[in-house]
């Protein structure tokens, strides 16, 4: 059991956790929630032993392995599958020792332990996790250094999941994923066999993957049973009861104080008045939970509503190299009040499509017809890097309102969530969520007819995401969104488009249908688009490789299988040598039994390696033909 007992943690003089307590039972799947900046990541650091507590203690069972997502993305010449396999430190150490061990007893111990931890199925398990997170078989054989930072963070997540620690700590793991990867992760965490605590603002993940909610609010930790929806209901009930209790106590204090004030000067009532003074002193104040109101998000209304369609795309090809278009023969139409969500794995062309719609990419062929005076507001997370870090919120708005009086600029700052002195905060000091709010306000400043939102929920907490959904639904113009947040899509979108295989198609099912399709496909996928570190935009859109390049990962699989067959055959030979000792079974029957078990496990591993070689060889032959 993970025991958090009366801990207090202070950072830079600010008390984040004040005598917080929680008991996490083995096997619990816990969603850790709370407003941005309240101290959730800080508690993770304390659990890992990286940060001392001011009071109290955190106790982790001595044999538990703690795993969490690395802060830096892995990099180097090793293939993705090798990076993930090395995350299991025990397996890696045992395999290295197995290659050099000569003592029969030690060989038996090593092979028995390898069988116990199912080490020989590790490559298949690692490949399944990488596939679920969006990496094809070809991707998995490529060098880690070939991928961009976002994709390498997915590799780090895959390595953490593969290691399967006893206590898995995940801090906003979906920030690096597309919707398809998020759906797979939800399913994986829902079936995680050990203890997991995940910090997340993804409402759907918290309703799908966890069975407890740990809430950090005003320095206190409260553990609730059930999903996030259940937590919301329980907390609303608790707030109501606390409010009633606080009112009753306030009325009682008022009554007692009135008696004291009235009779404290009368000798006949002095004893009774003194008694009530003591009652007041003993009465522990109850404070009703005050809901911290979320600053609303609003989009300015367009000056003029345009006649539909506002955009018509006819037989368009678009991309970055005319010889290799990312999207081909695209035909679509966007009307005045459309709410469209783009689905499809990163790298398939979603970012390319929104750049086409936002006039940031010109088509190679075909026609794009736009309504006269069409105004488009475009929000993308990478634009955060374009903000002036030393400029204040007021400075950014002043550039868009050069002739307006200060009062109007500050009023506009308040309208996007930066009232009063908050408008003078420099961007460098803003949180991720505050930067996102500022960027939303700037990108929609002039009242566009259509808003494009490319992953707008990163760094927004749950309540801010709900405020964003409300703003989208109240906006009278068209909205195109790319998001891994299923709640936002379900709350706002009335049309779904799938971007895949160089095409854009309408999806007639709902997100439940899409989820089932994705989980099924990712369980048996064998190929996907290339995803390189030199990608041109956030989507990492790249064309498919040629036949020769498709054969390269198959050759690597064949070579790896051959090396594994040779390695296991060598181990079996060593075990057979030990078993051939004439007096082994009479002298040390226990060791003989261990060696026999180890040989059986090695023989099974050899059979699997041979099957892998046959499958890869067959696929290589088909590709070559």
N, C-alpha and C positions, 0 to 999 in steps of 0.2 A: 504493500500500500504506500502511495505517496502521501505523506503527512505534512501539511502546512499549518503550523501552530503559532498563532499570535504574532505573526511577523510584521515588522515595520521597516519600510525601505524609504530612504530619503535620497534624492538626487539633486545636487546643486542647491541644497537648502530647501527644496520643495518636498513635502511629505506626500509620496505617491500612494503607499499602502500603509494603513494605520491599524495595527493589531488584526491583520487579516488571517482567517483560518479556513481550511478546507481539507477534506479527506477524500482522496481519489483512489477508488478500489481497483485492484488488478483487472484488466480487461475492459475498463470503462472507456468509452469514446466520448470525449468532452469537447464541446465547443466553447471557446473562451471569448467572451464579448465584453464590450464597453466602448465608450467614446474614444476617439483618437486622442492620444496623449495622456491617458489616465494611468498607464503603467503596465500594460499587458506584456510588452516585449521585455520590460524590466524584470518582471516576475520570471520569465523564461530564463533570463541571465542568472537570476538567483538560484533557480532550480538546477542549472548546470554548474553551479558553484563558482561562477565568474564574478559574482557581486555579493558582498556580505550583507547580512540583515542587521538592522539596528536593534531590534528585539526579536524574540521568538526563535523558531528553528524550522528548517525544512529537512525532512528525513526521507531518504530514498532507500529502498531495500538494497543491501550490499551487493547482491549479484545482478542487479538490474543494469542493463546497458542503456544509456541515454543517447538518443540520436536526434539531430536537428539539421535543418537545411544550412549548408555552408553559406557564409556571407559573400564569398567570392566565387565566381563561376570557374569551373575547372578549365584548364587550358594545357595544350601540349600535343605531342605527336601521337599519343595513344588513341586507339579507336574508342568509340563510345562504349562498346560492349566491354572492353578491357577496363575502362574507368569505372563502370558500374560493378563489375565482378570484384575489383579490388576493394570495394567498400566493405565486403565481408572479410574483416581482418583475420578471423580465426581460420576460415577456409584458405585464405591466401598463405598464411603461415604453415598450415598443415601440408598443403600441396608442395611448397618449397622444400619442407623437411622430407616429404615422401620421396623426392627425387634423389636425396643423398643418404637416406637412412639405410643401414645394413643389418642392424640388430633385429633378429626376428621378432622379439617381444615388442620393440618400439614400432616396427612395421605393422604389427597386429593392432597396436593401440591407435596408430594414425588412421589406418583403414577403417577400423571400427568406428572411430569418431567421425570420419568423413561420411560413412553410411548413416550414422545417427543424425547428422545435420543435413542430410540429403544433398551433399556437396556436388555430386555428379550431375544433378539436374539443374545446377545453378545457371549455366549458360541459357537454358530454355526459359528459366524464370526471369533472368535479367532481360532477355530479348522481349518477353511478353510485357514487361513494365515499360521498356523503351517504346515498344509499339503502341501501347496504350496512351503514351504521352506524345505520340505523333511522329515517331521516327520509324522509317521503313527499314527493311532488311539492308538495303543499300546504305542508308544513313548510318546504321549501326556499325558498319565496317569502316566508316570514314574517320579521319583524324578529328579529334576534338577541336583543334585550332582552326578548322575550316568553317566553324559555325559562329554566328553572331552571339553577342552576350546573352540575349534573351533565350536563345535555343540552348546555350551552354548551362544556363540556370535550370532548364528542364532536365539536363543530364545530371546536375547536382541533386535535383529532386528525385530522379530515378535511382541514383546511388543510395540516397537516404532510405527510400522505400525498400530497396533490395536488401539492405543490411538488416531490416526488420528488427529494430531495437526493442527492448522491453518497454521503454517509455519513448514514444515518438512525439517530438515537439515541432509543430509546423506553424510558421508565422506567415500568414497571408500567402499560401502556396499557389493560389489561382492567379496571382498578379502576372505570372509569366505564361499563362495558358490561354488558349482560345476556348471557345465554348465546348468544342469536341473533347479537348484534353480535360476540361473541368468536369464534364459528364463522366469520363472514365475515372477520374480521381475520386469523385463522389462515390462511385460504385466500389472502388478499391478500399477506401477508408471505411465504408459501411461493413466490409468483411475483414477488416484488419484484426488479426487474432490476439493482439496484445493491447497495451494501454496507449491511447493517443490523446493528445491535447492539441487542438488546432485553433489558432487565432484567425478569425475570418469575419468579413462583413458580407459574405455571400449567403443570403437568406436561404436559398435553395439547398446549398451544401449543408447548412446547419439543420435543415429539416430532413435531409436524406441520410446523412452519414454519422450523426452523433446520437447518443441516448441520454446525455446530460449537458447542461449549460452552466458554466461558471461565469458569474457576472461580477465585474469589478466596477464599483460605483462609489465615488466620494471616499476612496480609500478602503472600502470594505469588500470582502469576498463573500458571495452567496452562491451556493450550489443548488441547482434545480434539477429535478428528474424530468426527462423527456426532451423533445426537440425544441427548436427555437419558437415555433408557434405556441407550443405548450408553455414555454417560459414566458412569453408575452402575456398569455392569459393569467398565469399564476402571479406574475408581477403586478398586473393591473388590479387583481383581487387584493393583493397585499397592500398596494398603495391606497386602495379604497378603505381597507380595514384600519391601516395606520392613520389615515386622515380622520376617521371617526374616533379612533382611540385618542388621538391628539386633541380633538375638539372636546371630548368628554373630560380629559384631564385638565384642559384649560378652564372649562366650566367649574370643575371641582376646586381648582386652585383659586379661582375668583371667589367662590363661595367661602372657602376657608379664610382667605385674606380679608374678606368683608367682615367676618365674625371677629377676627383679631383686631381689625381697625376699630370696630364698634365697641368691643368690650375690654380691650387691654388696660384701660384706665380704671375699670370698676373692680374693686377688691373682691366682690362676690363672684365675679366671672374670671378672675385672673388665672386661676388654675386651668380652667377650660381653654382660655385664650392661649396659654403657654403650651398646652397639649396640641393645639392646632398649629402652632408655630413649628413644633417638632414634626408634625405630620407633613407640613410643607417642605421642611428640610429633607425628610426621608423620601419624598416623592421624586423619583427619577424622571427628568423631563423626557417626553416623547416628541420627537420631531417628525412631522408628516413628511413623507417622501415628496419632494418637489420635482416635478418633471422638468428637465432642462430642455426648454423649447429649442427646436432646430431652426436655424435661420432658413427661411424659405428660398427657393431658387425660382426665378421667373425670367421668361424670355420676352423682350419687347415685341409688341404686335407690329406686323408689317404695315406700312403706310397704305398700301393698296393691295388688295387680293387680285391675283392674276387669273386669267381664264385657263382652264386645263386644255391640253397637258402643259405642264411647265417645263418638262424635258421629254424629248422623244429621241431615242437612240435607235438607229436603223443600220443593221448589218455592219457593226463597227468592230474593227480589230485595233487593239491598243496594247502598249507595253513599253519597253525601253530599247528594244532592238527590232527594227522592222522585219528582220528575217526570222525572229523568234517571238511572236506576239504572246503576251501572257493570257489575254482574252481574245477570242476570235468569234466573228459572226454574232455579236451581241445585239439583240433587238429587245427594247423595253420601253416602258412609258411610266412617267411619274406625274400624278395629278396633284391638285392643290393641297389636299388634306391627307395625303397618304402617310401611313406609319409603316415603314418597311424595315425589317431586320435582315441583315445579311448573315447567312450561315456558311460554314465551310472552314476547313482547317487553315491555319496560318500558312502562307506560301501558295495558296490556290488563286489569289488575285483579288481579295476583298479590298485591300488598300489601293490597288491599281484602279478598281472600279470607282471608289469614292473620289479618287484624284481626277478621274475622267469627269465625273459629275460636277466636281468643284472647279472645273476648267484649269486644273493644275497639270493635266496631261492632254495632249492633242491626239486624236485618233490617227492611225496609219491609213485606215481606209474606212469607208462608210460615212454616215452623216449623224451629227448631233444637233438637234433643233431645240433652241431654248426660247422661252417666252421673253418678249421684249421687257427690259428693265428687271429681269430676274436677279434677285440678290440672294447669295448663298453664304450662310455662316458655317465655317468649317472648324471643328474641334478635333485635335489629335494629341495624344499624350506627349509625343515627341516635341510638340510646340512649347511645352513647359521650358525646355532648354533655351528657347528664344526670348524668354522674359528677361528684363534687365534686373539682375540680382541686386544691384545697389539702388534701384529706383523703388519708390513706395507705390502702394496701390493708387494713391492720389496722382502720382507722377504719370502712371500709365494711362489713367483716364484723362488727365489734362492734355496729353498729346492728341487725344481724339476730340477734345473740346477746347481748342486753343483760345477761342474768343468768349467762352462762357464765364460768368462770374463764379467765384469760389464756392458760393452756396450751392449752385447747381451741380458743380463737379462733386461736391461732398454728398449731395443728395443722391447722385447716381452711384457713388461708392456705397452708400447705405443700401441702395436697391439691390446690389449684387452681394450684400452680406458683410460689408465693412463699414459699420457705422462709427461715428465719432473718431476717437484716436486710432482705431483699427485701420483707418484709411492711411495713416502715416507710417504704418509698418512696412519696412523694406522687404522685398520679395525673398531675400536670402533667409529671413527670419520666419517666413511663413511655413506652415506644415504642408505636407503633400496635398491634403484635402483642401486647404486654403488656396494653394496655387491652382488647383483644378477649378475651384469656384471663380477665381480671378480670370482664368483663361476662358471659362464659359461666358463670363460677362463681356470680355473683350471680343470674343469671336462672334457674338450675337448682338453687338453694340448697336448696329444701325438698323435693327428690325428686319432681318432677312425673311424672304418668302419660303426658304427651305433651309433646314439645319441638318448638317452632317455631323454625327457624333461617333468618333472612332475610339472605342474603349474609354468612355467617359467616367466609369465608376472606380477605376483604380485610385486608391487613397481616399475614397469617400466611405464614411461609416454607414451603417445600416440605415439610420434615420435620414442621413443626407441623400442616400440612394432613393429612399421613398420620396423625398422632396423633389429630386430630379424627375422621378416618374410622374409626379403630379404636374410639374412644370411642362413636361412633354405633352401630357394629355390636355393641358389647358392652352397650349400653343395652337393657333388656328392654321398655321402653315404646314408644309410637309416636313417629315423627319425621316432621315435615313440613319440607321444605327448599326454599329458593329460592337458587340459586347459579349463577354463571357458570363455575364450576370443573367441567369435564366429568369429571375424574378422581374428584372427590368423589361426583358423582351415580352414576357407573358402579360405584364401590366400595360404595355404600351403598343406593341406591334399588332397590326391587323393583317399584314402580309409578310410571308417569309420567302426570301430568295436564297437559293443555294448557289454558291460560287465554287465550281469544281470542274476539272477536265477542260479548262479553257473556255468554259461556258457559264452563263447565268440562267438558271431555270427557276420557275415558280415551284415552291414546295406546298403541296395541298394538305399534308397532315399537320398535326400540332407538335409541340416540342416533346411530348411523351413518345410519339411515334419516331421522331428524329433521334431521341435518346436511345431507343431500342435499336434503331438501325446502326447508330454509331458504335454502341457497345458490341454488337454482333460483328460489324466490319473490323473493328480493331482487335478482335480476338483471332482473326485469320488473315490480316492484311500482309501482303508480301512486297508491295511497291508503293511509292508515292512520289511527289515532285521533289526535286533537289532543293536543299535549303542551305545556302552558303553564307559565310561570314561577310561577303562583299555585297550583300543584298542592297537593292536600290531604295527600298522604303521599308516601313515598319512591317509590312506583310511578308517581306522576304520573297517576293514573287520571282520564280525562276522557271525556265522551260525544262521539259523532260530531257533526260539524257538519251544518247544514241544507244544502239544495240551493243556496241563494243563496251561502252561504259557500264551497261547493265550486267554484262558478264563478269566484270571485275569483282564485285562483291561475292559472286558465286565461286569464283576461283579462290577468294580469301576463305570462304566457308569450307571449301574442299581442303585447303591447306591446313586450316585449323583442326578439322576433323581428323586428318591424317596424323597431325602432331599429337592429338589427344589419343588416338588409337595406339601410337607408338609408346606414349607415356604410360598408359594403363597396361599395355602388354608387358612393359618392363616391370611394373609393380607386381603383376601376376606371376612373372618369372621368379621374382624375389620371394614371394609368398610360397610358391611351389618348392623352391629350394629349402625353405624353412620346414615345410610340411614333410619333406622327404627324409628328414633326420630320423634314424631308425627307432630311437627311444623316446621321441617327442610325446606320443600319446600316453605312454606309461609314466614318464618323468614329470610332465607338466600338462595334464589334461585340460586345465583352464586356458593355458596359452594356445594349445592346439585348437580348442573350440573358437577362440578369438580369431585365430588365423583362418579357420574354415569360414567363419562369418565374413571376415574381410575379403576373402577370395570370392565369395558369392556376390558381395557388393561390387567388387571390382569387375567381375564378369558381367553383371547387369549394366554397369557403366560402359563397358567395352561394347556391348550390344547396342546401346543407345548411340554411341559414337559412330559405330558402323552404319546404323540407320541414317544418321545425319549425313554421313559421307555419300551414301547411296542416293538420298534425296537431293543433295546439292549437285551431285554428278549428273543426275537425271535432268534437273532444271537447267544446268549448264549446257547439256546436250541439246535441249529444246531451244535454248536461247541462241546457241550457235547455228542451229538449223534454220 
